[in-house]
Amino acid sequence: MHGMTLDSTYGVPTVSLHTKVFERAVRSVARVSGMPRARYAFVPMPVMGKSPEELRAYVDGNDPITGRPVMQEVIEGLTRPLDDEELKGVTFERSTPRLVEPDTEENLHQLFLENNWTDKLPIILPTEERVAEMLAHTSRKPDEVVGHMRPTLFREYWEYTVEKVAVNAVMAGARPEYFPVILALAATGTSARGSTTSSMAAMAVVNGPIRHEIGMNAGIGAMAPYNHANATIGRAYGLLSQNLQGGSVPGLTYLGSQGNNYMYNSITFAENEERSPWEPFHVQHGFKPTDSTVSVFTGCRHTSFTLGLRETYWREHVRNMLRGIDPHNPPTLLLDPITARQFIDRGGFDTKEKLIHWIYENARMPAGEYWDYQLIQNYIYPRATFGEEPWATLLKAAPDELIPMFREGDIHVVVVGGETNGYWRIMGCNYAKTVSVDEWR
């Protein structure tokens, strides 16, 4: 993408180098960006952990895709004129048929599967009658635009309507009364099928009266497959993301190396407001307690967990948990109500803000270790060198000086669980936004 920018925006002839595993994705991105003529070459994979000598051997060797010397590909890419075929450009047909051809139920299921319209689990076929029933639970018109979404920053946004969201809601098995929540998720424009190599998932937290209206679970088993609303709303979020952003095909529009089982229902649950000792999450973000909302988090890759808070060493235990997550992903504490009250009893944190401040102050590591993390090198170090705070100041710290792992505003707390025990976890993730469900009724 940067190579195409240099070429198209600044007029600098460019050949971009990529590792061979990204061949399909590179060609696809170039095409959808309107630059199928973009020049590129490939080297072997991996590059992580390789010595300078090994990397030099990659460049001095052959392109694993074409079999020709890498430097020959680079030189010819910079000097060879475009041929007639390359000068033709590219056109797209972005629309999709509203209906598929009538067929047997078995054949239609196979059609959806083969076209990558499903998450590979059985779906409910979106007949006109079922979609109409879903649409009856919103005041918005079927052709109204809900939002825009894309799998990565390097692809174009796709636009989708209320009816298209309804189709995916039906496929997920959601009941029509869940539809306003699903529309609100679609309106965030935040994909649950982000195409990062890190295999991230999304998380959705519902607050307000809608939780009870549609029977969502905030208690025992809230984050597990024991509630129809939680499960199907999260599944609909995933399906609409992959189908309405332009696809999610491994190696092409999805590049998560390991994948992530969280993606099946996007960790969707309701906050246990009634048993929480603190104000609800949506109230922290400017909404009234009587508002119904859904909050979206991205980058969900990993958790650390423990049972309760011990009297003597709880501070050390929590610090160990915080050190166990990558500093590029700030912590969201997912607390059973038992543990939430223990944080008040042990630490005097009678507000979420006080607990968050304590986490910020205690999540620290030596600066040398912090700046050596790969994701910090990839994404934070460049921002620090350009003077962006607080990282520019932290970059000046001595290697053994303890520095904050996270910005205070990136740390969050959500209460969920049924008080069968005080187990709790820290989810490494990024808060995206909170949106109104009521606006989509």
C-alpha positions as CSV (number, residue, x, y, z in Angstrom):
1,M,0.0,0.0,0.0
2,H,2.8,2.4,0.8
3,G,4.5,1.6,-2.5
4,M,1.3,2.4,-4.4
5,T,1.0,5.7,-2.5
6,L,4.6,6.7,-3.4
7,D,3.9,5.8,-7.0
8,S,0.4,7.3,-7.5
9,T,0.5,10.3,-5.2
10,Y,4.1,11.4,-5.3
11,G,5.1,10.1,-8.8
12,V,8.0,8.0,-7.5
13,P,8.5,4.8,-9.4
14,T,8.3,2.0,-6.8
15,V,8.6,-1.7,-6.5
16,S,7.3,-3.0,-3.2
17,L,8.9,-6.1,-1.5
18,H,6.6,-8.6,0.2
19,T,7.1,-12.1,1.7
20,K,5.7,-14.9,-0.4
21,V,2.8,-15.8,1.9
22,F,1.1,-12.5,1.0
23,E,1.1,-13.0,-2.8
24,R,-2.7,-13.3,-3.2
25,A,-3.4,-10.5,-0.8
26,V,-0.9,-8.1,-2.5
27,R,-2.4,-8.8,-5.9
28,S,-5.9,-8.3,-4.6
29,V,-5.1,-5.1,-2.8
30,A,-3.4,-3.7,-5.8
31,R,-6.4,-4.5,-7.9
32,V,-9.1,-3.2,-5.6
33,S,-7.0,0.0,-5.2
34,G,-7.3,0.5,-8.9
35,M,-3.6,-0.1,-9.5
36,P,-3.3,-3.6,-11.0
37,R,-0.1,-2.4,-12.8
38,A,1.6,-1.9,-9.4
39,R,5.1,-3.5,-9.5
40,Y,6.2,-5.8,-6.7
41,A,8.6,-8.7,-5.9
42,F,8.6,-11.4,-3.3
43,V,11.1,-12.9,-0.8
44,P,10.8,-16.0,1.4
45,M,9.0,-16.1,4.7
46,P,9.7,-15.5,7.6
47,V,11.7,-12.4,8.1
48,M,11.2,-12.3,11.9
49,G,14.2,-13.4,13.9
50,K,16.4,-13.7,10.8
51,S,20.0,-12.3,10.9
52,P,21.1,-9.5,8.5
53,E,23.1,-12.1,6.6
54,E,20.0,-14.3,6.1
55,L,17.9,-11.4,5.0
56,R,20.6,-10.3,2.5
57,A,20.5,-13.9,1.1
58,Y,16.8,-13.4,0.5
59,V,17.4,-10.3,-1.6
60,D,20.3,-11.8,-3.4
61,G,18.3,-15.0,-4.1
62,N,15.4,-15.8,-6.3
63,D,11.8,-14.5,-6.1
64,P,10.0,-17.6,-4.7
65,I,6.9,-16.8,-6.8
66,T,8.5,-16.2,-10.2
67,G,11.8,-18.0,-9.8
68,R,13.7,-15.1,-11.1
69,P,16.3,-13.1,-9.2
70,V,14.7,-10.7,-6.7
71,M,16.9,-7.8,-7.8
72,Q,16.1,-8.4,-11.5
73,E,12.4,-8.1,-10.6
74,V,13.1,-4.9,-8.8
75,I,15.2,-3.3,-11.6
76,E,12.8,-4.3,-14.4
77,G,9.9,-3.2,-12.3
78,L,11.5,0.3,-12.0
79,T,12.5,0.5,-15.7
80,R,10.2,-1.6,-17.9
81,P,7.4,0.4,-19.5
82,L,3.8,-0.7,-19.0
83,D,2.4,-2.8,-21.7
84,D,-1.0,-2.4,-23.3
85,E,-2.7,-4.8,-21.0
86,E,-1.4,-3.0,-17.9
87,L,-2.6,0.3,-19.2
88,K,-6.2,-0.8,-19.5
89,G,-6.9,-0.3,-15.9
90,V,-9.6,-2.2,-14.0
91,T,-13.3,-2.0,-13.5
92,F,-15.4,-3.5,-10.8
93,E,-18.9,-4.8,-10.3
94,R,-19.6,-4.1,-6.6
95,S,-23.2,-5.0,-6.6
96,T,-24.6,-8.4,-5.7
97,P,-27.9,-9.9,-6.8
98,R,-30.7,-9.3,-4.3
99,L,-32.0,-12.9,-4.8
100,V,-30.3,-16.1,-5.7
101,E,-32.0,-18.5,-8.2
102,P,-34.6,-20.9,-6.6
103,D,-33.3,-24.3,-5.8
104,T,-33.6,-27.1,-3.2
105,E,-32.8,-26.3,0.4
106,E,-29.8,-28.6,0.3
107,N,-28.4,-26.9,-2.8
108,L,-28.9,-23.4,-1.5
109,H,-27.0,-24.3,1.7
110,Q,-24.2,-25.6,-0.4
111,L,-24.3,-22.4,-2.6
112,F,-23.9,-20.2,0.5
113,L,-21.1,-22.4,1.8
114,E,-19.2,-22.4,-1.5
115,N,-19.5,-18.6,-1.9
116,N,-18.0,-18.0,1.6
117,W,-21.1,-16.3,2.8
118,T,-21.2,-18.3,6.0
119,D,-18.9,-19.0,9.0
120,K,-18.9,-22.6,7.9
121,L,-21.6,-23.5,10.4
122,P,-25.2,-24.2,9.3
123,I,-27.3,-21.1,8.6
124,I,-30.9,-20.2,8.4
125,L,-31.7,-19.5,4.7
126,P,-32.7,-15.8,4.4
127,T,-36.0,-16.1,2.6
128,E,-37.9,-12.9,1.7
129,E,-40.5,-13.7,4.4
130,R,-37.8,-14.2,7.1
131,V,-36.0,-11.0,6.1
132,A,-39.3,-9.1,6.1
133,E,-40.0,-10.2,9.6
134,M,-36.6,-9.0,10.7
135,L,-37.2,-5.6,9.0
136,A,-40.5,-5.2,10.9
137,H,-38.5,-4.7,14.1
138,T,-36.9,-1.4,13.0
139,S,-38.5,1.9,11.9
140,R,-35.7,2.3,9.3
141,K,-36.3,1.7,5.6
142,P,-34.8,-1.4,4.0
143,D,-32.8,0.6,1.5
144,E,-31.4,3.1,4.1
145,V,-27.6,3.0,4.4
146,V,-26.4,1.7,7.8
147,G,-22.7,2.2,7.4
148,H,-19.4,1.3,5.7
149,M,-16.9,-1.3,6.5
150,R,-13.6,-2.8,5.2
151,P,-11.3,-5.6,6.4
152,T,-8.1,-3.5,6.5
153,L,-7.0,0.1,6.1
154,F,-5.6,-1.0,2.7
155,R,-9.0,-1.8,1.2
156,E,-11.9,0.3,0.0
157,Y,-15.0,0.7,2.1
158,W,-18.1,-1.2,1.2
159,E,-21.6,0.3,1.8
160,Y,-24.5,-1.7,3.1
161,T,-28.2,-1.2,3.8
162,V,-30.7,-2.2,6.5
163,E,-31.9,-5.0,4.3
164,K,-28.5,-6.4,3.8
165,V,-27.9,-6.4,7.6
166,A,-31.3,-8.2,8.0
167,V,-30.2,-10.9,5.6
168,N,-27.2,-11.7,7.8
169,A,-29.2,-11.5,11.0
170,V,-31.5,-14.2,9.6
171,M,-28.6,-16.3,8.6
172,A,-27.2,-16.2,12.1
173,G,-30.4,-17.5,13.6
174,A,-31.2,-14.2,15.4
175,R,-34.8,-13.5,16.4
176,P,-36.3,-10.3,14.9
177,E,-36.5,-8.6,18.3
178,Y,-32.7,-8.6,18.4
179,F,-32.4,-6.7,15.2
180,P,-31.9,-3.2,16.7
181,V,-28.8,-4.4,18.5
182,I,-27.5,-6.0,15.3
183,L,-28.1,-2.8,13.3
184,A,-26.3,-0.8,16.0
185,L,-23.3,-3.1,15.7
186,A,-23.4,-2.7,11.9
187,A,-23.5,1.1,12.3
188,T,-20.2,1.1,14.2
189,G,-18.4,0.4,11.0
190,T,-16.0,-1.7,13.0
191,S,-15.3,-5.1,11.5
192,A,-15.5,-8.3,13.5
193,R,-13.4,-9.9,10.7
194,G,-10.4,-7.6,10.7
195,S,-7.7,-8.9,8.3
196,T,-4.7,-8.6,10.6
197,T,-2.0,-11.3,10.7
198,S,-2.4,-11.3,14.5
199,S,-5.8,-13.2,14.3
200,M,-7.8,-10.7,16.4
201,A,-11.4,-11.0,17.3
202,A,-14.0,-8.4,18.4
203,M,-16.0,-8.1,21.6
204,A,-19.5,-6.6,22.0
205,V,-20.9,-5.4,25.4
206,V,-24.6,-4.5,25.6
207,N,-26.0,-2.1,28.3
208,G,-29.4,-0.7,29.2
209,P,-33.0,-1.9,29.2
210,I,-32.6,-3.8,25.9
211,R,-30.7,-6.5,27.8
212,H,-33.8,-7.6,29.6
213,E,-36.2,-6.9,26.7
214,I,-34.5,-9.5,24.6
215,G,-33.4,-11.8,27.4
216,M,-29.6,-11.4,27.2
217,N,-27.4,-13.0,29.7
218,A,-25.1,-11.0,32.0
219,G,-24.8,-13.7,34.7
220,I,-23.8,-17.4,34.8
221,G,-22.3,-18.4,31.4
222,A,-22.7,-15.0,29.9
223,M,-19.6,-15.3,27.7
224,A,-20.4,-18.9,26.8
225,P,-22.9,-20.6,24.4
226,Y,-25.8,-20.7,26.8
227,N,-27.9,-17.8,25.7
228,H,-29.7,-17.4,22.3
229,A,-29.5,-13.7,22.2
230,N,-25.8,-13.4,23.1
231,A,-24.8,-16.2,20.7
232,T,-26.8,-15.2,17.7
233,I,-26.3,-11.4,18.0
234,G,-22.5,-12.0,18.1
235,R,-22.7,-14.4,15.2
236,A,-24.7,-11.9,13.2
237,Y,-22.0,-9.3,13.8
238,G,-19.4,-11.7,12.4
239,L,-21.5,-12.7,9.4
240,L,-22.4,-9.1,8.4
241,S,-18.8,-8.1,8.9
242,Q,-17.4,-10.7,6.4
243,N,-20.2,-10.4,3.9
244,L,-20.7,-6.6,3.9
245,Q,-17.0,-5.5,4.0
246,G,-16.0,-7.3,0.8
247,G,-15.3,-10.8,2.1
248,S,-13.2,-12.6,4.6
249,V,-11.3,-15.3,2.7
250,P,-8.1,-16.8,4.2
251,G,-5.0,-15.7,2.3
252,L,-6.9,-13.1,0.3
253,T,-9.0,-10.8,2.6
254,Y,-8.2,-12.6,5.9
255,L,-4.6,-13.0,7.0
256,G,-4.8,-14.2,10.6
257,S,-2.0,-16.7,10.8
258,Q,-3.7,-18.9,13.5
259,G,-7.2,-17.7,13.4
260,N,-9.3,-17.1,16.6
261,N,-12.1,-19.1,18.0
262,Y,-13.5,-16.0,19.7
263,M,-14.7,-14.9,16.2
264,Y,-17.6,-17.3,16.2
265,N,-19.7,-15.0,18.3
266,S,-17.4,-12.0,18.9
267,I,-17.5,-12.4,22.7
268,T,-21.0,-10.9,22.9
269,F,-22.6,-10.4,26.3
270,A,-24.5,-8.0,28.5
271,E,-22.9,-6.1,31.4
272,N,-24.3,-7.2,34.8
273,E,-25.4,-3.7,35.8
274,E,-27.7,-4.9,38.6
275,R,-24.9,-6.7,40.5
276,S,-22.1,-4.3,39.7
277,P,-21.0,-1.9,42.5
278,W,-20.1,0.7,40.0
279,E,-21.8,2.7,37.2
280,P,-22.5,0.9,33.9
281,F,-20.0,1.0,31.1
282,H,-22.3,3.0,28.8
283,V,-22.8,5.7,31.5
284,Q,-19.1,6.1,31.7
285,H,-19.2,7.0,28.1
286,G,-21.8,9.7,28.2
287,F,-25.1,7.8,28.0
288,K,-28.0,7.7,30.4
289,P,-28.7,4.6,32.5
290,T,-32.0,4.3,30.6
291,D,-30.3,4.3,27.2
292,S,-29.7,1.0,25.5
293,T,-26.3,0.7,23.8
294,V,-23.7,-1.7,22.5
295,S,-20.0,-1.1,22.9
296,V,-17.4,-2.6,20.5
297,F,-13.8,-3.6,21.3
298,T,-11.3,-4.9,18.7
299,G,-7.9,-6.6,18.9
300,C,-9.1,-9.3,21.2
301,R,-6.3,-11.9,21.1
302,H,-5.4,-13.0,24.6
303,T,-6.4,-13.1,28.2
304,S,-4.9,-13.6,31.6
305,F,-7.0,-14.8,34.5
306,T,-7.0,-15.7,38.2
307,L,-9.4,-16.4,41.1
308,G,-10.3,-13.5,43.4
309,L,-8.0,-11.2,45.2
310,R,-5.9,-12.5,48.1
311,E,-5.5,-10.4,51.2
312,T,-1.7,-10.1,51.2
313,Y,-0.3,-10.4,47.7
314,W,-3.3,-9.3,45.5
315,R,-1.3,-6.3,44.2
316,E,1.5,-8.5,43.1
317,H,-0.9,-11.0,41.5
318,V,-2.6,-8.3,39.5
319,R,0.7,-6.8,38.4
320,N,1.8,-10.3,37.2
321,M,-1.4,-10.6,35.2
322,L,-0.8,-7.2,33.6
323,R,2.8,-8.2,32.7
324,G,1.4,-11.3,31.0
325,I,-0.3,-9.4,28.2
326,D,1.4,-7.7,25.3
327,P,1.8,-3.9,26.0
328,H,0.4,-3.0,22.6
329,N,-3.0,-4.3,23.7
330,P,-4.4,-2.3,26.7
331,P,-6.3,-4.2,29.4
332,T,-10.1,-4.5,29.8
333,L,-10.9,-6.1,33.1
334,L,-13.8,-8.5,32.9
335,L,-14.9,-8.9,36.5
336,D,-17.4,-11.2,38.2
337,P,-19.4,-9.1,40.7
338,I,-17.7,-11.0,43.5
339,T,-14.3,-9.7,42.3
340,A,-15.6,-6.2,41.7
341,R,-16.6,-6.0,45.3
342,Q,-13.3,-7.4,46.4
343,F,-11.5,-4.6,44.6
344,I,-13.5,-2.2,46.7
345,D,-12.8,-4.2,49.9
346,R,-9.1,-4.7,49.2
347,G,-8.2,-1.5,47.5
348,G,-10.9,1.0,48.3
349,F,-11.8,1.4,44.6
350,D,-15.3,2.7,45.0
351,T,-15.4,3.8,41.3
352,K,-14.2,2.2,38.2
353,E,-12.0,5.3,37.6
354,K,-10.1,4.7,40.8
355,L,-9.4,1.1,39.8
356,I,-8.4,2.2,36.3
357,H,-5.9,4.7,37.8
358,W,-4.4,2.1,40.0
359,I,-4.0,-0.2,37.0
360,Y,-2.3,2.5,35.1
361,E,0.1,3.3,37.9
362,N,1.0,-0.3,38.5
363,A,1.2,-1.7,35.0
364,R,4.9,-0.9,34.5
365,M,7.9,-2.5,33.0
366,P,11.6,-1.5,32.3
367,A,11.8,0.8,29.3
368,G,14.3,-1.5,27.6
369,E,11.9,-4.4,27.7
370,Y,8.9,-2.3,26.6
371,W,10.6,-0.9,23.5
372,D,11.9,-4.4,22.6
373,Y,8.4,-5.8,22.1
374,Q,7.8,-6.5,18.4
375,L,4.4,-4.8,18.2
376,I,5.7,-1.8,20.1
377,Q,8.6,-1.6,17.6
378,N,6.1,-1.9,14.7
379,Y,3.5,0.6,15.8
380,I,4.5,2.7,18.8
381,Y,8.2,3.4,18.2
382,P,7.6,5.3,14.9
383,R,5.0,7.5,16.6
384,A,7.5,8.2,19.4
385,T,10.2,9.2,17.0
386,F,7.8,11.7,15.4
387,G,7.3,13.3,18.8
388,E,3.8,11.9,19.7
389,E,3.2,11.8,23.4
390,P,3.3,10.1,25.8
391,W,5.6,7.8,23.8
392,A,8.2,10.5,22.8
393,T,8.9,11.2,26.5
394,L,8.9,7.4,27.4
395,L,11.5,6.9,24.6
396,K,13.9,9.0,26.6
397,A,13.7,6.8,29.7
398,A,16.8,4.8,30.7
399,P,16.5,1.1,29.9
400,D,16.0,0.0,33.5
401,E,13.5,2.8,34.3
402,L,10.0,1.6,35.0
403,I,7.5,3.2,32.5
404,P,3.7,2.8,32.1
405,M,2.7,-0.1,29.8
406,F,-0.6,1.6,28.8
407,R,-2.2,5.0,28.5
408,E,-4.8,5.5,31.3
409,G,-7.6,6.3,28.9
410,D,-7.2,3.0,27.1
411,I,-7.9,0.9,30.3
412,H,-11.5,-0.3,30.9
413,V,-13.6,-2.3,33.3
414,V,-16.8,-4.3,32.6
415,V,-18.7,-6.4,35.2
416,V,-20.0,-9.7,34.0
417,G,-20.7,-13.1,35.6
418,G,-23.1,-14.9,37.9
419,E,-21.2,-15.0,41.2
420,T,-20.7,-18.8,41.3
421,N,-17.0,-17.8,42.1
422,G,-14.7,-14.9,41.9
423,Y,-12.9,-15.8,38.7
424,W,-12.0,-12.9,36.5
425,R,-9.9,-12.1,33.5
426,I,-8.0,-9.4,31.7
427,M,-8.8,-9.1,28.0
428,G,-6.1,-7.5,25.9
429,C,-8.1,-5.4,23.5
430,N,-8.9,-1.9,22.2
431,Y,-12.1,0.0,22.9
432,A,-13.6,1.3,19.6
433,K,-16.9,3.0,20.4
434,T,-20.3,2.9,22.1
435,V,-23.4,3.4,19.9
436,S,-27.1,3.8,20.6
437,V,-29.4,0.8,20.1
438,D,-32.5,3.0,20.6
439,E,-31.7,4.9,17.4
440,W,-32.2,1.7,15.4
441,R,-35.5,0.6,16.9
